[in-house]
Amino acid sequence: MTDFAPALRHLTASDKGLARVIKAVGNCELESRHRGSVFQYLARSIVYQQLSGKAAATIHGRLADLFPRRRIEADKLLDLPSSSLRAAGLSRSKSLALEDLAKRDVAGMLPGRIQLKSMTDEEIIARLTEVRGVGEWTVQMLLIFYLGRPDVLPIRDLGVLKGYQKMRRLRDLPSSVRLERAGARWRPFRSVATWYLWRCLEVDLPRR
């Protein structure tokens, strides 16, 4: 998405709480963060799992250093000894996940960006979660930040849940089911709503 005006009009009109968040946060700056291949996006996602941004960036940088022009490629990854992956700081589980991802890419089993564009969100989630170490949340982030899909709501994302809790002034963290039901009114712009719920945690909200 590049023109957020229709999304902001819809979200502001459909949810007063979200309208307050939008006013407090300001312009939507949701944009794609990755220009490489699907393989490279998922490889980076696997490396970054359960790590702080700084630690993950360091390990990802070490991994990239093992490749010509620092471009991580599936066939070359499969040629690397496991000791090289360990030396880069990758755990055994992440090394195995990267190996499975690379094998699928080399075998032509991993859809590329063009193929993904012809698939529904649900089809993409089902297809990519077949890869070892790739879960629903990882694919939802791909849908938002790699493909720019407009209507994705990661209902198990802690930041989104906390943002909704703050927006609604709830005592307890809401359930994923409650968030999913509440998000029905945000369709077909739930990705933009998601971005604002993340940003909600960084601002002070007006009482009214």
N, C-alpha and C positions, 0 to 999 in steps of 0.2 A: 504494500500500500504506500502511496505517496501523497494522496489527497485525503487528509483526515477530516475535512469539514463535514461530510455526510455522517461519518461515525460519531463525531462530537455532537452534532445536532441530535442524532438518535439517542445517544447515551444520556445526554443532558435532559432530554424530554421524557425518557422512560424511567429514570431513577434519580430522585432528588438527592439521595446520598452520594451517588456517583457524580452528580452535577457539582456538589460541594468540593469533591476531590479534584475534579477537572479544573475548577476555578482556582484552587489552591496550588495545584501543580503547574498549570500553564500549558503551553503548547506540547503536543505529542511529538516525541522524538524517537519513536519506534522505527528501527531500520535494520536492514540486513547487516550482519556482522562478518559474513564469510563469503569469499568469492571463489573458493576452490571447488573441488569435486565432492560428491556425496561421500566417497570413501574418506577423503581428507577431513571433512566436517565430523564424521562419526569417529574417526581415529582421535581427533582432538577431544571430542566429547568423552570418550573412554578414558583418556589420559587425565582429564580434569575431574572425573567423578570422585566425590568425597574428599576433595583436597581444597585448601585455600587457594585463592587466585594466584598468589605469588609462588607458592610451592608448585602448583600445577604448571604455571608458565615456565618455571625453571626446568622441570622434567620434560615438558613438551619441546623446549628449546634444545635440550640434550638429545632428544630423539631426532629432531630435525637435523642436527649436526651430523648424523650418521648417513645422510642422503646427499647426493649431488645437488648443488644449488639449494640445499635445505628444503627440498620438495619431497614430502613423504609419499612414496608410491608403493602400491600393493605388492608388485612382483619383487621389488628390491627389499621390502620388509621381510618377505618370506625367505630371502637369502641371508638375512642377518642371524648370527648365532644367538641363542637365548642369553648368553653371557653379556652380549652387547646391550640387550634390553634391560637386563638387571643393572648393569653399570649406569644406565641412563636414569635409573631410579624407579623403574616399573616393577610392580608386584607381579607375582606369578599369575594371578587371576587376570590382571590387565594385559599381560603378555599373551595369554591364551585367547583373550577376547580380541586383541588386535590381529592375532594369527587367523582366527576364524573369519574376521571381517575381511582380511586380505585375501584369503582363499576364496571367499564368495565373490569378491570383486574380480579376481583373476579368472574365475570360472564363468563370469558373465551373469552371476546370480544376483548381483547388487544393482538395483535400478539406478540410472543416472538422473540428472536434474530434469532432462527433457521428458523422460518416462514418468518421473514423479509428478510432473505438471498435469499429466493426463489421468492421474489417480485421485480418488477421494482421500480425505484425511484418514478415514477409517481403514481404507485399503493400505495406505502408507504405514500406519501404525502396525497393522497385522503383518505386513511384509518385513519391515525393518526390525521388529522385535524378535524375529527369528534369529537374529545375530546374537551370539553369545555376549553378554554384558550390556546389551542395549535394551533398556526398558521403555515403558510408555512415556515417562517424563522426558527422556532424552529425545524421543521422536517428536514429542510436542514442541520442544524447543527448536528442533529442525524445521517444523512446520511454520513456526512464527518467524524465526530469525534467518532461515536459509531460503525458504520458499515464499515467505511473506503471506502466508495464509491468514485471512482476516477474522476467522471465527473459531479460534482455539481457546479453550479454557482449561488449564491444567489444575484440576480440582484437588489434587493432592500436593500441590506446591505450597510449602510452608509460608513463603513470602506472600503468596496470593491470599492464603487463609488468614494470615495476620493482618494483611491490608483490609480485608473484608471485615474482620473483627473490629479494627480501629474505625472504619467507616461507619459501621452500624453501632459502635460503642457497646459491644458485647462483653460480658464478663468473662466468658469462656471462649476458647477457640472453636469456631463452627466446624461441623462435620463436613466432609466432602460432599455428602448427599445434599446438605442444606445449601452449600455453595452452588452446586450444579442446578438446583431448583431456582435459586435466586438469579443465576446467570441466564436463565431462559429469556428474560426481558431484554438482555443485552444483544441477543442475536440480531443481525448477522455480523456483529462487530466485537465479539468477545475477546479477540486478541488485543484490541485497543483497551478494552476494560481491564484486561489482565495487566497491561503495562501501567495503567493508572493505579491499580491496586498495589503493585510493587512500589511505585513512587510515593504512594500514600504514606508509607512508613517514614518518609524523609521530610515531611512537611507538617506544619500545624494546621489543623482543620478548624474552620470557623464553626461556632455553635449552630448557626442557622445559615 
